[in-house]
């Protein structure tokens, strides 16, 4: 089956292709020739995932899914959540958006002096398949519980992976490697439901 993943994030694309395997031909926005700045103005992961999938479905009339993922830290009231990719820029207007190093630095600074390090990654996927009656939106979610460690560890993965240690493991996502991460992660759990 051919399906579009509404992203040009190479890390996410590779991860999804690894998880789905050869049964699906997963195309990126770049494969479609789409270089639009797709709106992500929702206040929830669900709204953003739905908005991105709907945008591509309306423009290209193809099978499509989109995701939005957030890191939710208990001691910070669920922050950074929907703003995970832009966390540093929200806290400091001079910081760049989508800068993983700056985001991790900001998060670790916000957690200084806090003993509660509980956190979870949550992914929401919005799927729209072409049909004679129009595309119906379906949502799937995946969660992995864990904690934020005090220093970066590991060289694989992306985003907050070097500081997130999933429950039941003594290594971060960045230390576990993609083979293990892609079987236990929030995205893997949401994709399994998809």
N, C-alpha and C positions, 0 to 999 in steps of 0.2 A: 504494500500500500504506500502511496506517495502522500506525504503530509508536510505542511510548512510549520516550522517552529518559528514563531514571531520574535526572532532575535538575530543580532549579528555578533553577540558575545561568543567568541570562539571557545572559551572555557565551558560555557553552558552547553553549546552545540555539541562539542566533543563528548561531554558527559552524557547528554541525552542519547546521542548515537550509540555510545557504548552500552547504555542501559537497555535501549530498545532492540539492539542487535539488527541482523540482516533482514528481518521480516518487514521492516519499514524503510522506505527511502525518505530520510528526513532532510528537507530543504531549509536553508536559511533565508532571511530576507534578502541577502545579497544574491542568492541563487535566483530569486524572483526578479531581481533588478530594482528592489525597493530600497531607497536610501532616505525615505521620509523620516522625519523626527516624530515618531508615533507618540501621541499624548499619553501621559501617565499622571493624571491629575486626581486620581482617587485617593480617598483617605484610608482605604483598606487594601489589603493584598487582593481580595476578591474583586474589588472594583477595578484595580489596575490590570489584573490578568484578563478580565472580561473586556475592558476597554481596548487593550492591545489586540486580542483575538478578533473582536468585532471590526476594528479598523481594517485589518488585513482581509477578513472575509468580505466586507462590503466593497473593498477596492478590487480584489482579485477573484472573488467567488471560488475559493478553493478550500479543501480540508485544511484546517489550521488549529494550532493550539499555542497558547502563550502562558507564561508563568510570571508570578511575582513571588519573591522570597524575602523574608525578613528574619533578622535575628532579634529575639525578644528576651531581654534580660530582666529577671525578676526584681532585682534591687533598684532598677531604673524605671519601674512601672511599665515595663514592656518596650522601652526604647532599646535600640533605634527603630525596630519594627519596620513599618512601611518606608521609612527613610534610611534604611540600612546602607544603601549605596551612596547616599548623600550626607551621611551623619556628620562628618567633619565640617562640611560646608554649611550645615545648619547651625552648628555650634560656633563656627568662626567664618564670617562672610569672606575672609581673605583666603580660605582654604579652597582647594579644587574639589569639585564634585566627582564622584566615582573614583576616588583615590584610595585604594585599599590600605596602604600604609598609614595614611592620615586618619582613615576611619578607625583602624585598630588602635593607633596612638590616642585618639580622642576617647574611645571606649575605655581603654585601660586607665586613662586619667580620670574619667567619670567614676570608675570603680575603686579608685584609691581609698583605702581605709575601710572599705566595705568587706565584711566577711561572707555575706551571701553572694555566691558567684553563680547561682543557678541560672541557666539560660536554655533556650530552645531555638532551633531553626524551624521555620514553618514555610512550606511552599504551597501555593495554590495554583492549579493549572485550570485554564478555561479552554474547553474544546468546542469547536464548531465544525460539523461535517456538512458537506453539501447534500441537499436533498430537494426533491421536487416541491416540498412545502416550505422551503426556506430553512436556514440553519438554526438549529436549536442549541442553546448554550448549556453545556454541562460543566460542573465544577468538581475538581478532585483535590484533596489536600493530603499532605504528608508532614509529619512532625518527628523530629528527633530531639530528645532531651539530652542535656549535658551541663557543662559548666565552662565558664571563662577562666582560663589559667592566667597566671600573672606575667608571663613572658612568652614571646613567640617561639614556636618549635616546629620544625619540619619545613621541607622545601617544595612539597607538592600542593596541589589544590589552588584555590584562589579565594579572594575576599577575606573573610574572617577565619578561614580554615586553620591558620597557624596558632590561633588562641582559643579555639573551640575544641573541647575534649568531650566526645560523646559518652553518654552513660554506659558503664560496663567495660570501658576501655581505659588504658593508662597512657594512650597516645592521642595527639590531636588529629583532626582530619588530615592536616598537612603531613603528618608522620605516617598515618595508616596507608597512604597511597590510594590511587584511584580504584584499584580492584576491590579493596575492602569498602572504601567510602561509597562506591557506586552500588553496593548491595544493602547498605544500612542508612544512607542519608535521607533527609527530608525529601529531596527531589526524587530519589529512587522510590520512596514509598508512595509519593504522589503519582509517579509514572506507572508504578505497578497497578494502581487503581485505574489510571487512564487506559 
